[in-house]
Amino acid sequence: MPRRLYVTGIVSALALFIGASAPVFGGVAGVPESPRPGELPGAWLVWSNDSFGGELGGTTDDYRTNSFNGGVRVGPQWVVAVDYSMLTYLKVPGSETRSDELTATLGYRYEVPSVPETWIAAGAGARFAGDFGGESGQNKWHEMWGYKLVNAPYEENDSAGVGYINAGWAWRPALPTFPTFDQRLGLFVSGAALGSTSGELNTALTVHLAASGRDAAFWVGLRQQYNTGDTLSKTAAEVAEYENGSFLLLGMSAGAIYFEGSTDLSRKATQGRLGLMWHRGSGIQKPQIAEVEGIIGLYEGYSIGLQYRWRPTWLDEMTHSHAALMIDYRFGQYPGVNWSGNNVVVRQPLLGVDVSAFPPSDGFMLTPFAYLGCGVREERVELTSINARYPTDSAIRGVVQGGLGLRCHWGALPQGERTARYGVSLVYDIWKPFNDAVVSNGTETGVYQEANASAGFRLAATVAW
């Protein structure tokens, strides 16, 4: 039996709000870009937001505050791409503005036969600016999660024609002495430029180092973006200026599911994107050496994250395929803290062990599981209004976390041309920091870093590596 590698990417409620855009940070709206390094899938849907950035930097909830994109390949060469972005400028009180932008393009993609994994593409379309429901959608979302409403006047409607060109190249070296990474570790380079009849020019250059298998990938990358020229609104001009710069990218995909976080290296602001892909094609054709499990989930308190599960040979034999080593990273908010004008956000890496009642097998399965992990938990008290109850504060503590859950899978395990199977799971997590923390406003104190619990729902994919 081949050794199995399990990877669980915990992100948030994709099923609640999937729509049509290009990535929020470091992407060029309207230019089709593969969600994962490598081949462009037959269709994809993406949701981008700063709250998906892993709490690795600031979350402005401003500029390109929310974005959706999608694309479809029509035959082997033609590609349709659509981008819908909600743009705001809230930095200067009394001068707030807003504009939504919709960009749609049709392009032709040419695979260069003489150079493997090399392609060039060009396309044209239109960009429209105005009130396309962004404020209403944003404020309904904020009401759902208890955030303050964002009200800013819309600028006038406008439109422009657009045209783009982009290209890419991949290099996957043969590494016979390292069979785990033989032709699975690669360098992916891509560039894009889009110009408009209004005089706007958006360009981006991206380099990824990625490990990719049959239907899964993990990557780190750098992207340089440059925006110049006349935009369709003052709001868009502020957004374009803000999005100039260099970005660090981290991502993973498992079957149809993928997640990527990005951090602006100068401003330390973060963004993240998550989505689905269809007709992905098969990557590495060699016999699989592992399996990857990726999960999308929603937790109480709007907490999301990433998790990796690995079953080394010695553990597989010792536990008869019941146990896996676990690396978990959770971020966001959690239930229990209700202070006026404050949010408490968390970053928490864990190492642990996950134990399933039954080993993986084909067909319909209901599998109880439990896990236990230990790690480091950072909690930060943030301000959400000028009349906040407490000032900003933060504390780092050791933490123990455990949980119980039920996994449900159906279909056959990945094998041959079958690259993925899917399922759902429910989990209940309980955590206990080693010590609590206190924040004070001079007259009263509040306690955080306390023991707490939350429930979660996950959508899962088991994928051939």
WODADA-V816348 format. One line per field, one symbol per residue. ss: DSSP state (@ for helix, = for strand, . for the rest). burial: 1 if it has 9 or more other ideal C-beta (glycine too) atoms within 8 Angstrom, else 0. Layout:
ss: ???
burial: ???
This chain:
ss: ...=====.....@@@..........................=======@@@.....=....============...============.......===============......=============...@@@@@@@@@@@@........=...===============............============....============...=============.....@@@@@@@@@..==========..========....==========............=========...=========.@@@@@@@...===========........===============........===================.........=================.....=..=.==============...====....====...=============.
burial: 001111111111010001111111111111111111110010111111111111101010001111111110100001111111111110000001111111111111100000001111111111111100011011101110001001010110010111111111110100100000011111111111111101011111111111111111111011111010101111111111001011111111111111111111000111111111110101110001111111111010111111111110001100100111111111111100101011011111111111110001000010111111111111111111000101001010111111101111110011000111111111111110100010101000010110010111111111111
